[in-house]
Amino acid sequence: QVQLVESGGGLVQAGGSLRLSCAASGNIFSINEMGWYRQAPGKQRELVAATRSGGSTNYADSVKGRFTISRDNAKNTVYVQMNSLKPEDTAVYYCNAQIVQSGTNWPASYWGQGTQVTVSS
């Protein structure tokens, strides 16, 4: 009933840039927080950046100053612009959204399928 579709991953050289997009669709009444997480091989999934419906944002210390999260509420879409990429940014990036479906009163957490980002040195 709710789907998150990610796009924009790929292979880039260190110092390069990528922009990830995540569009939510389906039975959506409202979306609270939207964010990006990543998981590198052998590591736990970690928060990269998140943005709330009021516009506030937060970032992992490791990406501050390099990544920028933004959101288009009309399109139910969240973006992350990733600049000055480093090999340690290599991971599968997942979109997450806290969505209230029509007919319910509480948000549920939804995940995208993940998109691979590989940064070569």
C-alpha angles and dihedrals in degrees: 000000000000123000133184116201120192130198140168106066123132148116120311136165121249110279092030131115139238134180121212123200131195123188122193120208140169134055097359125161097168141341122222114181124009122187152154127245130180137204124197122196111285093007136100122257110266136192114256102176139334138191129198130214090257091058102255117138139193132193139196110256090240093063102036111127092016105059127052124193121204137170139210105204093187089060097035086233133139126196136192120200109204117197133174090024119200131202088249089064088069108121145106107281119213129195118220130189134182102219133184109208121215109269095029133089102210136061124248127200119247131186134204123228094256133249126227120239116188122183116193123207 
